[in-house]
Amino acid sequence: MSPEMFDELLARVGPRITKQQTWHREPLEPGMKFALTLRHLASGSKYASMKFGWRVPHNTQSFLVREVCQAIIDEYMDEVMICPTTPDGWRTIADKFYEKWNFPHTCGALDGKHVACRCPPETGSMYYNYKGFYSVVLMTLVDADYKFIWADVGGTGSASDAQIYNDSELRECAEDGTIGFPDPDPLPNDYQDVPYFFISDDAIALRPTMMEPYSLRGLTNDEHIFNYRHPGKPIPGSAEYHAASPLHRQGHRQSTHGPAQPDEDQVPRTPEPAARPCREYEPRFHSSCLETGL
């Protein structure tokens, strides 16, 4: 990040994270809070390893990182993550998809991401996913330029993408028509009306407002062409997390907030094979010993 961009971001977020100076002790400077939070998000470093370089205790870091992240959300949410609510807004996204990905009537690409975390107390296997670790699910909807336009954070790791989508407000609004999709119209070089929809991989069921690729078995030539052009693989298949590389790197490390993966000494490990039991010692005497009386 360039110094100019850092100063610009700090100028907007700084007033939200500035503390009043009292006789008790001097508060941390907003620049220190903001730089430390960016370092944690970009590298995924643990608080215990950062406390020596930043001279800030790990327990203080755990509070200020949450504070700065919430300040960033409050400052940039309405400006950066804008979900359209009008037919013109969704049509603009669909036109962009058709221009860049050659797939018409697409209003967004949907996919989920497992973010490693520690297991909350008394939750059993609720946050344990099929990949073998505890996680919360970040489900996002992106446009053709990898920009987030909707997000759902906090799904349990044991829940599938279909379960999280079925319980989301996005599905409810898309199916009851309150989301503001344009009216169905013909595809290019066709005359039959086709509705506007989201795209995803085969984890979410096919719906009038959700398009998925064909199964990989027994595909015809036309179905092969459809799957080749279906943007479910190049866009939502973790591509937006690679585009947002700090978030992607952080997602591969264990989160120190909220639900989390158990410590290494608590992770069940494959038991080592039991040592082969030793046979009882059987004394063997040489015939010469018996002759001499030994």
N, C-alpha and C positions, 0 to 999 in steps of 0.2 A: 504494500500500500504506500502510495506516495505521501510525502508530508502535507501537500496541499489537500489531498482527499481526507487525511486524518483530521486536519484542522477544520475542514468543512463539516465533517460528521460530528466532531466534538462540539462545534459551535451550536449545533442543533440539539444534541443529546445532553450536553453539559449542564444546562439549567435544571434538567430533571434529576440529575444525580448529585447535585451540589448540596452539601449539608451545611447547616448553620453552625458557625464556630461558637463554642461555649468555653466556660472556664474549666470544664472537665478535661478535655484534651482536644488537640487539633484534628480535624477530620482529614481523611485522605483527599488529595486533589482529584478533581474529575478526570484530568488527563491520565493520572495513574490508574484509576478504576477502568477507564475505557481501554487503555493499552493492555492492561492485564487480561481483561475479558476477551479482547480480540486475539491475544496470544493463546489463551485457553481454547477458544473455539477453532482457531486455525490449526493448532498442533495437537490438541487433545491431551496435553500434558496434565498430569495429576497435580492437585494442590500441594501435596507433600513434596514434590520435586520442584515446584515453582516458588515455594516460600523462601528459599535461599537466594535465588537470583533477584526476586522482587522485594525481599525483606518485608513481606506481608504474611502474617500467620495463616495457616491453611483454613482455620475456622472463619476468619475474616473474609478470605477469598470466597468461601461458599456462600456468604451472604451478598457480597458485592457483585458477584457474577450474575446472580438472579436479578438483582436490582438493575444492573446495566442492561441485561437482556430484555427485561420488561420495559425499560425506558426506550430501547430501540424499537420494540414492537409498538408502543404507544405513539412514537413519533413518526414512524414510517408505514404503519399498517395501511392507512387509508390512501397512501400515495403509491405504494409499491405493489401490494397484493389487492388488485381490483377485480372483483368478480362481476361480470356483466349481468345486468338485470333487464335489458331491453333487447328486442330482436336485432336491432342494428349492431349492438355490441357483440352478440354471438355471431352474427353474420361476418363481422370483420375478422374474428378468429377463424371461422370456417374458410374464408377466402385465403387467409394466410396459410392454413394447412394445405389447401389445394395448390397454392403457388409453390410451397416449399417441399411438400411431401406427396403431391399428386394424389390426394385422397379427399374427395369433396364431402361437404356437409358435416365435417368433424369440428366439434365445438370444444374439444379438450382431450388430453390423454391422461388416464388415471392409473395409478400404481401405488403400492405400499412399500415401506422400508422398515426393517426391524432395527431398532436402536438399542444396543446392549445396555442393560441396567442391572441394578441389584434387586434381588427378590424382596418385595415388601413383606413384612412380618405377617404371619397367619394368612397367607394367600395360597399356600400349597403350590400346585402346578399351573395356576391361572396365567402367570406371565412366562411360562416355559414354552418355547416355540419348537417347531419341528427341526430346527437347525441345531438344537442342543444347547441353547443358552437362554437366559431370561432377557426379556426385551419388552419395550412398548412399540407400538406400530405408528409410524408417521405415514398417513395416506394423503397424497397430493394430486391435484389436477393442474396440468401445465398446458400452456399454449404451444404454438409451433416454434417459438423462439426459446423454449425451455424456461419460461417465466411462470412462477407459481401464481395461480389465480384462485385457488381454494386449497385448504389444508384441514385435516382432522388429526389431532395429536392426542395420544393417550390410550389407544386401543391396546388391549391385552395381547401379549405375545402368542397365546394359545389360539386366538381368534384368527380366522382366515380373512383374506381380503374381501371375500364375498359377504361374510358376516358383518364386517365393519361398514362396508358400503350399504348393505341393506338397512342398517341402523342409523345411517347418516341422514342429515337434512338435505344433502345434495340429491339423493335418490328420491326422497319424498317430494321435493320441489320439481324435479325433472318429470316425475310421473303424473303429478296433479296439474302440471302446466303453469305453476306460479314462477318457474325459473325464467320464463320469458323467451323460450326458443322461438325462432322464426317459424312461420307456417310452412308445412311441407311443400316443396317445389321440385320440378324435374331435375335429374342429374344432367350434366353436359351431354349433348347429343342424344337425349332421350326425351320421352313425353310423359312418363309415369311419375307421379309425385312420390318423393321419398322424404321421410322426416329427418331432422337434424339430430345428432347423437354424439355421445362420448365414445372413445375407444379404449380398450384395455386388453390384457392378455386373457387366456382361457380360464383364469381363476374366477372371473365374474360371469354370471349367466347372461345369455343373449336376451335382450329386451328391445322394445321399440326405441328406447333412448340409450342403448348400450350396444356397441358392435364389438364382436370378438372374432379372432381368426378361426379358420376351419381346423378340425382335428387333423393331426399329422398322418393318420392312417387312411389309406385308400383314397387319396386325393386325385381328382381329375385335373386336367391341364388348366381349366379355368380357375379351379380352387387353388392350385399352385400359384397362379398369377395373382389372385386376390391376397393370399398370405404374403407374397413377396411385396406387394404394395401396401399392405396393412401396416400402419405406423406403430402398432402396439409393441413391436420389438425395438425399433431404433429410438423411440422417444421415451415411453414410460418405463421401459425395462432398466431402471436405475440410471438412465442417461442424464436425467435432470440432476441427480446427485453428483455425477461426475462433473457436470457443468458448474454446480455449486460446490467446488472441490473442498472448501473448508468443512461444509456440512457433511460431505461424503467421508472425509477422513475422520471427523468426529464420530460418525455413525459406526465406524469399525472399532471404536474404543468404548470401554465401559463408562457409562454415564455415572457421575458421582452424585446425582440428584435423583430423588424419587425412587422408583423401583430399581433394584440393582442385582447384578449377578453376585453370587456368593464369593467369598474370598477363596484363595487357592487352597487353603487348608480345609475348606468346607466342600469343595467340589468332589463329588464321588469319583473315585478312580477305580480302574480295573484292578481287582485284588491280585497281588502277586501269587504265583503258584506256590503252594505249600512245599516246604522243604521235604525231601524224601526222608522218611523216618529211618533212623539208623538201626541196623539189626543188633540184637543183643549180642554182646561179646561172648563168644564161646571159646574158652581156653583150649588150646591144642597143645598136647605134650608130645614131644619126640620120644621115640622108643628108648633112646639112650637115657632119657631122664627117668623113665620108669625103672630101668635097670639099676641106676645109681641111687634110687629112692628119693629123687627130687620131685 
